[in-house]
Amino acid sequence: MFVEWRFSVTLLEDILAQVDQLVGSKQSPWAFIRRVLRRYLPEQTKNLEELEDQRVAARNAGGSRLGRLNRSGLRMRSFRPEG
């Protein structure tokens, strides 16, 4: 069940003109804006979740035993004894 909240939004004239041009007389500009927001918000939520996952992975790799072993292994691979 959806609850509608009414509020006022102030848009710059050029933005509203672009919206009007896109929707023409076929639909309400506000219906278009609602549709755009319904697509935009889940994308942003997903992007934020992915960014947080990357931060957690980076933090864990930097201080974890596995991260230290990986760095140590890379140093050992680059070491070549002479002879």
N, C-alpha and C positions, 0 to 999 in steps of 0.2 A: 504494500500500500504506500502510495506516495503522498506526501503532504506538500502542498505548494506554499511557498513563502513569497510574499510580494515585497519588493524593495526597489529602490530607485537606483539607476545606473546612469552615470554621465559619460557619454562617449564624445570623442572629438568629432567634429563635423566630417572630416575626411574619412574616418573609419566608418561612420554611419553611411556615408555616400557609397563606400565600397560594398558594404553589406547590402544596401538597397540595389546596387547594380547587380550583385550576384543573385539576389532572390527575385528581383523584378516584381511583377505584380502577382506572382504565383502563390507566394506565402508571406507570412508575417516575418519581419526582420527578427522579432523576438523568438519565433519558432526556430529560425535558422541559428541564432545565437545559442539557444538551448541545445540544439543538435551538435553544434561545434563543441560546446562544453562537455557534453556526454562522451564525446570521443577523446577530447584533450585530457580530461581529468584522470581516466584510467591509465593513459599513456604516461602521464607524469608520476602517478603512483608507482607504476612498474619501474620507471627510470630511477626513482628515489630508492626503491627496494634493491635494485641491482647495484646502485652506488653504495648503499650500506653493506651489501654482501661483499663488494670489493674491498671496502674499508676493513671489514672484519677479517677477510682472508689475508689482507696485507699485514694487519696487526698480528694475527696468529702466526703468519710465516716469519715475521721478524723476530719474534721472541720465543717461538716454540722450539722444542728439541728437533723436530723434523726440519724446521727452517735452518737451524744451526748446522744440522747434518748436511743439508743440501749445499749450504755455503762452503762447508768444509770439503765436501766432495768436489766442488768446482775448483777449489784451491789445489786439491791433490791432483786433479786431472791436468792442471796446468804445470805441475812440477814434473820435470823430466831430469833424472840424474844423468850426469855426464859420464861417458865411458863407453 
